[in-house]
């Protein structure tokens, strides 16, 4: 029996909460196997690639390229961005009268 690698257009449901559509493939990284999804834009160009542990997949529905692109247009992931807190600063000038331990300076 031939062991053929999986590569199909599909809609993935992850843990029953998140849905994504794109070209789904198997991929091994190191010694671990992952499900890779290449999410297309409305022109078919890949805008995001994500890897998931197979145990995170709740449901996978094979579909056509056209339907996957339509679905992805309204369910595409946000681009990767770095989460940053605003710079530290003193919002209240009264804090400037406190030393490093929060005790009023004399």
Biopython code that builds the backbone (N, CA, C, O; Angstrom):
import numpy as np
from Bio.PDB.StructureBuilder import StructureBuilder

atoms = [
    (1, "UNK", "N", (0.829, -1.179, 0.000)),
    (1, "UNK", "CA", (0.000, 0.000, 0.000)),
    (1, "UNK", "C", (0.876, 1.246, 0.000)),
    (1, "UNK", "O", (1.834, 1.329, 0.768)),
    (2, "UNK", "N", (0.559, 2.209, -0.848)),
    (2, "UNK", "CA", (1.340, 3.425, -0.997)),
    (2, "UNK", "C", (0.973, 4.440, 0.085)),
    (2, "UNK", "O", (-0.207, 4.678, 0.343)),
    (3, "UNK", "N", (1.990, 5.040, 0.719)),
    (3, "UNK", "CA", (1.771, 6.059, 1.740)),
    (3, "UNK", "C", (1.889, 7.423, 1.073)),
    (3, "UNK", "O", (2.997, 7.914, 0.857)),
    (4, "UNK", "N", (0.759, 8.035, 0.748)),
    (4, "UNK", "CA", (0.725, 9.295, 0.027)),
    (4, "UNK", "C", (0.560, 10.456, 1.005)),
    (4, "UNK", "O", (-0.259, 10.386, 1.922)),
    (5, "UNK", "N", (1.330, 11.512, 0.812)),
    (5, "UNK", "CA", (1.252, 12.690, 1.671)),
    (5, "UNK", "C", (-0.030, 13.468, 1.380)),
    (5, "UNK", "O", (-0.451, 13.575, 0.228)),
    (6, "UNK", "N", (-0.646, 14.009, 2.428)),
    (6, "UNK", "CA", (-1.901, 14.750, 2.293)),
    (6, "UNK", "C", (-1.622, 16.176, 1.830)),
    (6, "UNK", "O", (-0.750, 16.851, 2.377)),
    (7, "UNK", "N", (-2.358, 16.632, 0.829)),
    (7, "UNK", "CA", (-2.299, 18.019, 0.355)),
    (7, "UNK", "C", (-3.619, 18.321, -0.339)),
    (7, "UNK", "O", (-3.842, 17.903, -1.475)),
    (8, "UNK", "N", (-4.496, 19.053, 0.354)),
    (8, "UNK", "CA", (-5.835, 19.360, -0.164)),
    (8, "UNK", "C", (-6.279, 20.743, 0.298)),
    (8, "UNK", "O", (-5.822, 21.235, 1.330)),
    (9, "UNK", "N", (-7.165, 21.364, -0.463)),
    (9, "UNK", "CA", (-7.843, 22.580, -0.029)),
    (9, "UNK", "C", (-8.901, 22.161, 0.984)),
    (9, "UNK", "O", (-9.655, 21.216, 0.752)),
    (10, "UNK", "N", (-8.951, 22.870, 2.106)),
    (10, "UNK", "CA", (-9.878, 22.457, 3.157)),
    (10, "UNK", "C", (-10.209, 23.623, 4.082)),
    (10, "UNK", "O", (-9.537, 24.654, 4.095)),
    (11, "UNK", "N", (-11.269, 23.418, 4.852)),
    (11, "UNK", "CA", (-11.635, 24.326, 5.940)),
    (11, "UNK", "C", (-11.306, 23.583, 7.232)),
    (11, "UNK", "O", (-11.797, 22.479, 7.468)),
    (12, "UNK", "N", (-10.471, 24.202, 8.062)),
    (12, "UNK", "CA", (-10.098, 23.610, 9.346)),
    (12, "UNK", "C", (-10.893, 24.260, 10.461)),
    (12, "UNK", "O", (-11.074, 25.478, 10.475)),
    (13, "UNK", "N", (-11.365, 23.454, 11.389)),
    (13, "UNK", "CA", (-11.955, 23.959, 12.624)),
    (13, "UNK", "C", (-11.017, 23.527, 13.735)),
    (13, "UNK", "O", (-10.760, 22.338, 13.922)),
    (14, "UNK", "N", (-10.512, 24.503, 14.465)),
    (14, "UNK", "CA", (-9.523, 24.231, 15.497)),
    (14, "UNK", "C", (-10.153, 24.323, 16.871)),
    (14, "UNK", "O", (-10.663, 25.372, 17.265)),
    (15, "UNK", "N", (-10.116, 23.227, 17.593)),
    (15, "UNK", "CA", (-10.688, 23.133, 18.936)),
    (15, "UNK", "C", (-12.146, 23.595, 18.958)),
    (15, "UNK", "O", (-12.669, 23.950, 20.014)),
    (16, "UNK", "N", (-12.789, 23.592, 17.815)),
    (16, "UNK", "CA", (-14.192, 23.962, 17.738)),
    (16, "UNK", "C", (-14.458, 25.447, 17.872)),
    (16, "UNK", "O", (-15.618, 25.851, 17.956)),
    (17, "UNK", "N", (-13.409, 26.284, 17.896)),
    (17, "UNK", "CA", (-13.596, 27.718, 18.122)),
    (17, "UNK", "C", (-13.102, 28.592, 16.975)),
    (17, "UNK", "O", (-13.610, 29.698, 16.788)),
    (18, "UNK", "N", (-12.149, 28.134, 16.222)),
    (18, "UNK", "CA", (-11.534, 28.956, 15.184)),
    (18, "UNK", "C", (-11.631, 28.213, 13.862)),
    (18, "UNK", "O", (-11.381, 27.009, 13.795)),
    (19, "UNK", "N", (-11.995, 28.939, 12.812)),
    (19, "UNK", "CA", (-12.092, 28.328, 11.482)),
    (19, "UNK", "C", (-11.132, 29.031, 10.539)),
    (19, "UNK", "O", (-10.999, 30.254, 10.557)),
    (20, "UNK", "N", (-10.464, 28.229, 9.713)),
    (20, "UNK", "CA", (-9.534, 28.750, 8.721)),
    (20, "UNK", "C", (-9.686, 27.927, 7.454)),
    (20, "UNK", "O", (-10.074, 26.759, 7.503)),
    (21, "UNK", "N", (-9.380, 28.540, 6.321)),
    (21, "UNK", "CA", (-9.439, 27.823, 5.049)),
    (21, "UNK", "C", (-8.155, 28.067, 4.281)),
    (21, "UNK", "O", (-7.570, 29.149, 4.345)),
    (22, "UNK", "N", (-7.727, 27.052, 3.559)),
    (22, "UNK", "CA", (-6.531, 27.188, 2.750)),
    (22, "UNK", "C", (-6.049, 25.844, 2.264)),
    (22, "UNK", "O", (-6.765, 24.845, 2.331)),
    (23, "UNK", "N", (-4.822, 25.831, 1.774)),
    (23, "UNK", "CA", (-4.201, 24.603, 1.302)),
    (23, "UNK", "C", (-3.577, 23.908, 2.510)),
    (23, "UNK", "O", (-2.657, 24.436, 3.136)),
    (24, "UNK", "N", (-4.082, 22.728, 2.827)),
    (24, "UNK", "CA", (-3.664, 21.992, 4.022)),
    (24, "UNK", "C", (-2.706, 20.877, 3.614)),
    (24, "UNK", "O", (-2.969, 20.124, 2.677)),
    (25, "UNK", "N", (-1.582, 20.787, 4.340)),
    (25, "UNK", "CA", (-0.561, 19.775, 4.058)),
    (25, "UNK", "C", (-0.062, 19.191, 5.373)),
    (25, "UNK", "O", (-0.260, 19.763, 6.445)),
    (26, "UNK", "N", (0.587, 18.047, 5.263)),
    (26, "UNK", "CA", (1.318, 17.484, 6.395)),
    (26, "UNK", "C", (2.732, 18.039, 6.341)),
    (26, "UNK", "O", (3.297, 18.196, 5.259)),
    (27, "UNK", "N", (3.314, 18.341, 7.516)),
    (27, "UNK", "CA", (4.702, 18.775, 7.535)),
    (27, "UNK", "C", (5.360, 18.294, 8.817)),
    (27, "UNK", "O", (4.797, 18.403, 9.906)),
    (28, "UNK", "N", (6.557, 17.765, 8.665)),
    (28, "UNK", "CA", (7.330, 17.319, 9.811)),
    (28, "UNK", "C", (8.398, 18.356, 10.100)),
    (28, "UNK", "O", (9.134, 18.772, 9.205)),
    (29, "UNK", "N", (8.477, 18.772, 11.365)),
    (29, "UNK", "CA", (9.515, 19.693, 11.811)),
    (29, "UNK", "C", (10.239, 18.983, 12.949)),
    (29, "UNK", "O", (9.646, 18.678, 13.984)),
    (30, "UNK", "N", (11.513, 18.727, 12.747)),
    (30, "UNK", "CA", (12.241, 17.902, 13.712)),
    (30, "UNK", "C", (11.638, 16.510, 13.684)),
    (30, "UNK", "O", (11.564, 15.876, 12.631)),
    (31, "UNK", "N", (11.211, 16.044, 14.834)),
    (31, "UNK", "CA", (10.579, 14.720, 14.882)),
    (31, "UNK", "C", (9.071, 14.813, 15.077)),
    (31, "UNK", "O", (8.407, 13.795, 15.272)),
    (32, "UNK", "N", (8.519, 16.045, 15.024)),
    (32, "UNK", "CA", (7.083, 16.239, 15.256)),
    (32, "UNK", "C", (6.341, 16.469, 13.943)),
    (32, "UNK", "O", (6.847, 17.131, 13.037)),
    (33, "UNK", "N", (5.142, 15.915, 13.857)),
    (33, "UNK", "CA", (4.283, 16.106, 12.687)),
    (33, "UNK", "C", (3.276, 17.212, 12.968)),
    (33, "UNK", "O", (2.684, 17.268, 14.045)),
    (34, "UNK", "N", (3.090, 18.083, 11.996)),
    (34, "UNK", "CA", (2.160, 19.192, 12.107)),
    (34, "UNK", "C", (1.224, 19.223, 10.911)),
    (34, "UNK", "O", (1.502, 18.630, 9.869)),
    (35, "UNK", "N", (0.118, 19.918, 11.078)),
    (35, "UNK", "CA", (-0.759, 20.248, 9.963)),
    (35, "UNK", "C", (-0.423, 21.678, 9.587)),
    (35, "UNK", "O", (-0.478, 22.584, 10.419)),
    (36, "UNK", "N", (-0.077, 21.869, 8.330)),
    (36, "UNK", "CA", (0.275, 23.193, 7.826)),
    (36, "UNK", "C", (-0.890, 23.700, 6.997)),
    (36, "UNK", "O", (-1.451, 22.962, 6.187)),
    (37, "UNK", "N", (-1.259, 24.970, 7.200)),
    (37, "UNK", "CA", (-2.286, 25.577, 6.358)),
    (37, "UNK", "C", (-1.726, 26.863, 5.776)),
    (37, "UNK", "O", (-1.268, 27.743, 6.505)),
    (38, "UNK", "N", (-1.768, 26.962, 4.455)),
    (38, "UNK", "CA", (-1.384, 28.172, 3.735)),
    (38, "UNK", "C", (-2.674, 28.898, 3.394)),
    (38, "UNK", "O", (-3.461, 28.430, 2.571)),
    (39, "UNK", "N", (-2.887, 30.046, 4.030)),
    (39, "UNK", "CA", (-4.131, 30.804, 3.874)),
    (39, "UNK", "C", (-3.983, 31.775, 2.702)),
    (39, "UNK", "O", (-3.057, 32.586, 2.692)),
    (40, "UNK", "N", (-4.886, 31.706, 1.713)),
    (40, "UNK", "CA", (-4.781, 32.573, 0.538)),
    (40, "UNK", "C", (-5.531, 33.894, 0.705)),
    (40, "UNK", "O", (-6.450, 34.011, 1.515)),
    (41, "UNK", "N", (-5.109, 34.890, -0.090)),
    (41, "UNK", "CA", (-5.910, 36.108, -0.194)),
    (41, "UNK", "C", (-6.923, 35.907, -1.322)),
    (41, "UNK", "O", (-7.044, 34.803, -1.854)),
    (42, "UNK", "N", (-7.644, 36.958, -1.688)),
    (42, "UNK", "CA", (-8.687, 36.804, -2.710)),
    (42, "UNK", "C", (-8.123, 36.510, -4.102)),
    (42, "UNK", "O", (-8.867, 36.120, -5.002)),
    (43, "UNK", "N", (-6.801, 36.697, -4.282)),
    (43, "UNK", "CA", (-6.165, 36.412, -5.573)),
    (43, "UNK", "C", (-5.466, 35.051, -5.582)),
    (43, "UNK", "O", (-4.905, 34.645, -6.600)),
    (44, "UNK", "N", (-5.502, 34.349, -4.446)),
    (44, "UNK", "CA", (-4.870, 33.041, -4.364)),
    (44, "UNK", "C", (-3.444, 33.058, -3.865)),
    (44, "UNK", "O", (-2.807, 32.009, -3.773)),
    (45, "UNK", "N", (-2.923, 34.254, -3.536)),
    (45, "UNK", "CA", (-1.569, 34.354, -3.002)),
    (45, "UNK", "C", (-1.577, 34.042, -1.510)),
    (45, "UNK", "O", (-2.492, 34.449, -0.794)),
    (46, "UNK", "N", (-0.575, 33.331, -1.047)),
    (46, "UNK", "CA", (-0.500, 32.959, 0.369)),
    (46, "UNK", "C", (-0.210, 34.204, 1.213)),
    (46, "UNK", "O", (0.793, 34.886, 1.002)),
    (47, "UNK", "N", (-1.105, 34.494, 2.176)),
    (47, "UNK", "CA", (-0.896, 35.646, 3.059)),
    (47, "UNK", "C", (-0.467, 35.225, 4.456)),
    (47, "UNK", "O", (0.014, 36.050, 5.232)),
    (48, "UNK", "N", (-0.636, 33.953, 4.782)),
    (48, "UNK", "CA", (-0.225, 33.460, 6.099)),
    (48, "UNK", "C", (-0.034, 31.957, 6.032)),
    (48, "UNK", "O", (-0.771, 31.251, 5.344)),
    (49, "UNK", "N", (0.957, 31.484, 6.751)),
    (49, "UNK", "CA", (1.178, 30.052, 6.919)),
    (49, "UNK", "C", (1.181, 29.780, 8.407)),
    (49, "UNK", "O", (1.876, 30.453, 9.168)),
    (50, "UNK", "N", (0.402, 28.790, 8.825)),
    (50, "UNK", "CA", (0.342, 28.438, 10.238)),
    (50, "UNK", "C", (0.465, 26.930, 10.377)),
    (50, "UNK", "O", (0.068, 26.170, 9.494)),
    (51, "UNK", "N", (1.029, 26.514, 11.515)),
    (51, "UNK", "CA", (1.229, 25.100, 11.809)),
    (51, "UNK", "C", (0.442, 24.744, 13.062)),
    (51, "UNK", "O", (0.437, 25.498, 14.035)),
    (52, "UNK", "N", (-0.221, 23.598, 13.036)),
    (52, "UNK", "CA", (-1.021, 23.158, 14.176)),
    (52, "UNK", "C", (-0.715, 21.712, 14.509)),
    (52, "UNK", "O", (-0.453, 20.896, 13.626)),
    (53, "UNK", "N", (-0.751, 21.412, 15.782)),
    (53, "UNK", "CA", (-0.675, 20.037, 16.239)),
    (53, "UNK", "C", (-1.942, 19.341, 15.752)),
    (53, "UNK", "O", (-3.026, 19.909, 15.885)),
    (54, "UNK", "N", (-1.853, 18.153, 15.201)),
    (54, "UNK", "CA", (-3.060, 17.468, 14.717)),
    (54, "UNK", "C", (-4.147, 17.313, 15.781)),
    (54, "UNK", "O", (-5.331, 17.260, 15.450)),
    (55, "UNK", "N", (-3.757, 17.240, 17.046)),
    (55, "UNK", "CA", (-4.746, 17.095, 18.114)),
    (55, "UNK", "C", (-5.584, 18.356, 18.316)),
    (55, "UNK", "O", (-6.624, 18.305, 18.971)),
    (56, "UNK", "N", (-5.142, 19.492, 17.759)),
    (56, "UNK", "CA", (-5.899, 20.737, 17.879)),
    (56, "UNK", "C", (-7.026, 20.824, 16.855)),
    (56, "UNK", "O", (-7.902, 21.683, 16.962)),
    (57, "UNK", "N", (-7.004, 19.936, 15.862)),
    (57, "UNK", "CA", (-8.008, 19.985, 14.795)),
    (57, "UNK", "C", (-9.269, 19.258, 15.242)),
    (57, "UNK", "O", (-9.251, 18.068, 15.557)),
    (58, "UNK", "N", (-10.365, 20.013, 15.259)),
    (58, "UNK", "CA", (-11.669, 19.470, 15.631)),
    (58, "UNK", "C", (-12.344, 18.847, 14.412)),
    (58, "UNK", "O", (-12.973, 17.793, 14.504)),
    (59, "UNK", "N", (-12.199, 19.521, 13.263)),
    (59, "UNK", "CA", (-12.842, 19.051, 12.038)),
    (59, "UNK", "C", (-12.063, 19.584, 10.837)),
    (59, "UNK", "O", (-11.534, 20.695, 10.877)),
    (60, "UNK", "N", (-11.997, 18.796, 9.779)),
    (60, "UNK", "CA", (-11.383, 19.235, 8.530)),
    (60, "UNK", "C", (-12.318, 18.849, 7.395)),
    (60, "UNK", "O", (-12.644, 17.676, 7.215)),
    (61, "UNK", "N", (-12.751, 19.859, 6.623)),
    (61, "UNK", "CA", (-13.694, 19.639, 5.532)),
    (61, "UNK", "C", (-13.012, 19.933, 4.198)),
    (61, "UNK", "O", (-12.745, 21.097, 3.900)),
    (62, "UNK", "N", (-12.725, 18.920, 3.391)),
    (62, "UNK", "CA", (-12.148, 19.166, 2.071)),
    (62, "UNK", "C", (-13.099, 20.021, 1.225)),
    (62, "UNK", "O", (-14.319, 19.871, 1.301)),
    (63, "UNK", "N", (-12.530, 20.905, 0.431)),
    (63, "UNK", "CA", (-13.333, 21.797, -0.403)),
    (63, "UNK", "C", (-12.546, 22.137, -1.663)),
    (63, "UNK", "O", (-11.460, 21.601, -1.887)),
    (64, "UNK", "N", (-13.088, 23.015, -2.471)),
    (64, "UNK", "CA", (-12.397, 23.449, -3.689)),
    (64, "UNK", "C", (-11.528, 24.666, -3.381)),
    (64, "UNK", "O", (-11.703, 25.335, -2.362)),
    (65, "UNK", "N", (-10.598, 24.933, -4.276)),
    (65, "UNK", "CA", (-9.730, 26.110, -4.132)),
    (65, "UNK", "C", (-10.574, 27.380, -4.078)),
    (65, "UNK", "O", (-10.322, 28.258, -3.253)),
    (66, "UNK", "N", (-11.566, 27.482, -4.946)),
    (66, "UNK", "CA", (-12.405, 28.678, -5.021)),
    (66, "UNK", "C", (-13.172, 28.905, -3.715)),
    (66, "UNK", "O", (-13.213, 30.026, -3.207)),
    (67, "UNK", "N", (-13.778, 27.848, -3.172)),
    (67, "UNK", "CA", (-14.519, 27.992, -1.918)),
    (67, "UNK", "C", (-13.589, 28.308, -0.750)),
    (67, "UNK", "O", (-13.943, 29.089, 0.133)),
    (68, "UNK", "N", (-12.408, 27.708, -0.742)),
    (68, "UNK", "CA", (-11.441, 28.001, 0.321)),
    (68, "UNK", "C", (-11.023, 29.467, 0.268)),
    (68, "UNK", "O", (-10.883, 30.106, 1.310)),
    (69, "UNK", "N", (-10.822, 30.007, -0.936)),
    (69, "UNK", "CA", (-10.437, 31.412, -1.075)),
    (69, "UNK", "C", (-11.560, 32.330, -0.610)),
    (69, "UNK", "O", (-11.297, 33.331, 0.057)),
    (70, "UNK", "N", (-12.801, 32.011, -0.947)),
    (70, "UNK", "CA", (-13.940, 32.817, -0.489)),
    (70, "UNK", "C", (-14.048, 32.790, 1.030)),
    (70, "UNK", "O", (-14.254, 33.825, 1.663)),
    (71, "UNK", "N", (-13.910, 31.615, 1.604)),
    (71, "UNK", "CA", (-14.003, 31.469, 3.054)),
    (71, "UNK", "C", (-12.859, 32.217, 3.737)),
    (71, "UNK", "O", (-13.072, 32.909, 4.732)),
    (72, "UNK", "N", (-11.649, 32.076, 3.201)),
    (72, "UNK", "CA", (-10.476, 32.721, 3.793)),
    (72, "UNK", "C", (-10.589, 34.242, 3.757)),
    (72, "UNK", "O", (-10.072, 34.924, 4.642)),
    (73, "UNK", "N", (-11.265, 34.776, 2.733)),
    (73, "UNK", "CA", (-11.404, 36.230, 2.627)),
    (73, "UNK", "C", (-12.127, 36.823, 3.832)),
    (73, "UNK", "O", (-11.859, 37.960, 4.220)),
    (74, "UNK", "N", (-13.035, 36.065, 4.420)),
    (74, "UNK", "CA", (-13.775, 36.590, 5.570)),
    (74, "UNK", "C", (-13.325, 35.980, 6.900)),
    (74, "UNK", "O", (-13.840, 36.354, 7.954)),
    (75, "UNK", "N", (-12.376, 35.054, 6.863)),
    (75, "UNK", "CA", (-11.907, 34.405, 8.092)),
    (75, "UNK", "C", (-10.381, 34.367, 8.169)),
    (75, "UNK", "O", (-9.825, 33.506, 8.850)),
    (76, "UNK", "N", (-9.702, 35.273, 7.492)),
    (76, "UNK", "CA", (-8.240, 35.198, 7.461)),
    (76, "UNK", "C", (-7.636, 35.701, 8.767)),
    (76, "UNK", "O", (-8.193, 36.587, 9.417)),
    (77, "UNK", "N", (-6.491, 35.129, 9.147)),
    (77, "UNK", "CA", (-5.840, 35.552, 10.387)),
    (77, "UNK", "C", (-5.228, 36.933, 10.240)),
    (77, "UNK", "O", (-4.892, 37.362, 9.136)),
    (78, "UNK", "N", (-5.087, 37.614, 11.347)),
    (78, "UNK", "CA", (-4.433, 38.918, 11.340)),
    (78, "UNK", "C", (-2.948, 38.718, 11.077)),
    (78, "UNK", "O", (-2.381, 37.693, 11.453)),
    (79, "UNK", "N", (-2.315, 39.700, 10.429)),
    (79, "UNK", "CA", (-0.869, 39.586, 10.232)),
    (79, "UNK", "C", (-0.163, 39.539, 11.585)),
    (79, "UNK", "O", (-0.685, 40.026, 12.588)),
    (80, "UNK", "N", (1.006, 38.956, 11.598)),
    (80, "UNK", "CA", (1.767, 38.869, 12.839)),
    (80, "UNK", "C", (2.174, 40.273, 13.268)),
    (80, "UNK", "O", (2.739, 41.036, 12.484)),
    (81, "UNK", "N", (1.881, 40.602, 14.513)),
    (81, "UNK", "CA", (2.298, 41.883, 15.073)),
    (81, "UNK", "C", (2.897, 41.633, 16.443)),
    (81, "UNK", "O", (2.575, 40.649, 17.110)),
    (82, "UNK", "N", (3.758, 42.524, 16.845)),
    (82, "UNK", "CA", (4.377, 42.393, 18.153)),
    (82, "UNK", "C", (3.511, 43.106, 19.175)),
    (82, "UNK", "O", (3.100, 44.247, 18.962)),
    (83, "UNK", "N", (3.237, 42.437, 20.279)),
    (83, "UNK", "CA", (2.450, 43.030, 21.356)),
    (83, "UNK", "C", (3.399, 43.823, 22.238)),
    (83, "UNK", "O", (4.390, 43.285, 22.733)),
    (84, "UNK", "N", (3.098, 45.103, 22.434)),
    (84, "UNK", "CA", (3.938, 45.944, 23.274)),
    (84, "UNK", "C", (3.077, 46.762, 24.213)),
    (84, "UNK", "O", (1.986, 47.209, 23.860)),
    (85, "UNK", "N", (3.589, 46.947, 25.412)),
    (85, "UNK", "CA", (2.940, 47.832, 26.369)),
    (85, "UNK", "C", (3.391, 49.256, 26.083)),
    (85, "UNK", "O", (4.461, 49.463, 25.509)),
    (86, "UNK", "N", (2.580, 50.248, 26.479)),
    (86, "UNK", "CA", (3.022, 51.629, 26.290)),
    (86, "UNK", "C", (4.254, 51.893, 27.151)),
    (86, "UNK", "O", (4.462, 51.214, 28.157)),
    (87, "UNK", "N", (5.077, 52.876, 26.763)),
    (87, "UNK", "CA", (6.274, 53.164, 27.546)),
    (87, "UNK", "C", (5.904, 53.570, 28.973)),
    (87, "UNK", "O", (4.872, 54.195, 29.214)),
    (88, "UNK", "N", (6.771, 53.200, 29.903)),
    (88, "UNK", "CA", (6.543, 53.581, 31.299)),
    (88, "UNK", "C", (6.724, 55.085, 31.430)),
    (88, "UNK", "O", (7.622, 55.670, 30.825)),
    (89, "UNK", "N", (5.882, 55.686, 32.206)),
    (89, "UNK", "CA", (5.977, 57.118, 32.438)),
    (89, "UNK", "C", (5.208, 57.469, 33.682)),
    (89, "UNK", "O", (4.455, 56.658, 34.219)),
    (90, "UNK", "N", (5.402, 58.666, 34.125)),
    (90, "UNK", "CA", (4.695, 59.132, 35.313)),
    (90, "UNK", "C", (3.472, 59.905, 34.866)),
    (90, "UNK", "O", (3.577, 60.960, 34.241)),
    (91, "UNK", "N", (2.317, 59.367, 35.194)),
    (91, "UNK", "CA", (1.073, 60.035, 34.834)),
    (91, "UNK", "C", (0.706, 61.099, 35.853)),
    (91, "UNK", "O", (-0.028, 62.036, 35.537)),
    (92, "UNK", "N", (1.210, 60.962, 37.070)),
    (92, "UNK", "CA", (0.865, 61.882, 38.147)),
    (92, "UNK", "C", (2.155, 62.475, 38.689)),
    (92, "UNK", "O", (3.033, 61.739, 39.138)),
    (93, "UNK", "N", (2.280, 63.793, 38.653)),
    (93, "UNK", "CA", (3.493, 64.457, 39.120)),
    (93, "UNK", "C", (3.760, 64.189, 40.590)),
    (93, "UNK", "O", (4.910, 64.272, 41.020)),
    (94, "UNK", "N", (2.728, 63.869, 41.385)),
    (94, "UNK", "CA", (2.929, 63.584, 42.800)),
    (94, "UNK", "C", (3.817, 62.360, 42.986)),
    (94, "UNK", "O", (4.505, 62.244, 44.000)),
    (95, "UNK", "N", (3.808, 61.447, 42.017)),
    (95, "UNK", "CA", (4.653, 60.262, 42.115)),
    (95, "UNK", "C", (6.130, 60.628, 42.068)),
    (95, "UNK", "O", (6.973, 59.866, 42.541)),
    (96, "UNK", "N", (6.448, 61.780, 41.507)),
    (96, "UNK", "CA", (7.839, 62.204, 41.406)),
    (96, "UNK", "C", (8.417, 62.521, 42.784)),
    (96, "UNK", "O", (9.636, 62.566, 42.948)),
    (97, "UNK", "N", (7.552, 62.739, 43.770)),
    (97, "UNK", "CA", (8.015, 63.046, 45.115)),
    (97, "UNK", "C", (8.282, 61.785, 45.928)),
    (97, "UNK", "O", (8.692, 61.882, 47.085)),
    (98, "UNK", "N", (8.062, 60.618, 45.358)),
    (98, "UNK", "CA", (8.289, 59.354, 46.057)),
    (98, "UNK", "C", (9.635, 58.779, 45.645)),
    (98, "UNK", "O", (10.049, 58.879, 44.490)),
    (99, "UNK", "N", (10.312, 58.168, 46.627)),
    (99, "UNK", "CA", (11.564, 57.510, 46.268)),
    (99, "UNK", "C", (11.259, 56.135, 45.673)),
    (99, "UNK", "O", (10.096, 55.815, 45.427)),
    (100, "UNK", "N", (12.267, 55.338, 45.443)),
    (100, "UNK", "CA", (12.089, 54.042, 44.784)),
    (100, "UNK", "C", (11.201, 53.091, 45.568)),
    (100, "UNK", "O", (10.677, 52.132, 45.002)),
    (101, "UNK", "N", (11.020, 53.343, 46.874)),
    (101, "UNK", "CA", (10.216, 52.445, 47.695)),
    (101, "UNK", "C", (8.826, 52.992, 47.965)),
    (101, "UNK", "O", (8.084, 52.422, 48.766)),
    (102, "UNK", "N", (8.463, 54.086, 47.313)),
    (102, "UNK", "CA", (7.124, 54.633, 47.478)),
    (102, "UNK", "C", (6.952, 55.459, 48.737)),
    (102, "UNK", "O", (5.823, 55.713, 49.159)),
    (103, "UNK", "N", (8.055, 55.886, 49.346)),
    (103, "UNK", "CA", (7.998, 56.706, 50.558)),
    (103, "UNK", "C", (8.251, 58.144, 50.161)),
    (103, "UNK", "O", (9.154, 58.423, 49.372)),
    (104, "UNK", "N", (7.456, 59.067, 50.703)),
    (104, "UNK", "CA", (7.627, 60.477, 50.368)),
    (104, "UNK", "C", (9.031, 60.952, 50.717)),
    (104, "UNK", "O", (9.550, 60.677, 51.799)),
    (105, "UNK", "N", (9.626, 61.666, 49.784)),
    (105, "UNK", "CA", (10.947, 62.251, 50.028)),
    (105, "UNK", "C", (10.795, 63.448, 50.948)),
    (105, "UNK", "O", (9.791, 64.157, 50.878)),
    (106, "UNK", "N", (11.774, 63.684, 51.807)),
    (106, "UNK", "CA", (11.677, 64.803, 52.753)),
    (106, "UNK", "C", (12.634, 65.876, 52.412)),
    (106, "UNK", "O", (12.690, 66.894, 53.102)),
]
sb = StructureBuilder()
sb.init_structure("model")
sb.init_model(0)
sb.init_chain("A")
sb.init_seg("    ")
for serial, (resi, resn, name, xyz) in enumerate(atoms, 1):
    if name == "N":
        sb.init_residue(resn, " ", resi, " ")
    sb.init_atom(name, np.array(xyz, "f"), 0.0, 1.0, " ", f" {name:<3s}", serial, name[0])
structure = sb.get_structure()
